[in-house]
Amino acid sequence: MSGDKKARNSADKLKGKAKETAGKVTGNERLEAEGKADQVEGDVKQAGEHVKDAFKH
């Protein structure tokens, strides 16, 4: 996986964690759900990159 994509995927996960935390603190369920979704999206993208790397070797 390229460093750039790995950094973007990690940033998505971090952004999601921040949104989730902010949603919990403020009682905003929608923001909390968006945060969880962002984290899942980052995980899925990262998994896809790992699969691509596995086929390159």
N, C-alpha and C positions, 0 to 999 in steps of 0.2 A: 504494500500500500504506500502510495506516495505520502511524503510528510505533509504536503499541503492539504490533501484530502483528510488525512488523519487529524490534523489540527481543526479543520472545519467540522468534522464529525464530533470531536471533543467539545468544540465551542457550542454546537447544537445541544449536546447533552448538558453542558454547564448552564446555558441559557434556560433550558428546560427546568433544571433543578432550581435556579433562581426564581423562575415564574411560579413553580410549584410552592416554594417556600413563601413567596410573597402572597400567593393565594391563600395559603393556610393561615398566615399571620393576619390578613385582612378579612378572612372569612369569605373570600371570593372563590366560589366553587368552579366557576368557568375558567378563571386564571389558573387555578390549581390543575384542572383537567388539561388545559393547553400545555402547561409545563410537563405533565406526565407524557403527553403526546409527543412533545419535542424530544424528550429523552428517548422514547421508543424509536422515533425517527432516526436519531443519531445512532442508536444501537443497530438498527436495520441496515443503515448505510454502511456502518463499519463492518458488519457481518458480510455484506455484499462485496466489500473490498477484500476481505479475507478470502472469500471464495475465488475471486479473480486472481489473487496472488497464488493460491494453491494450484490453479491450472497453468500458471506461468512457469512453475517449477517442474 
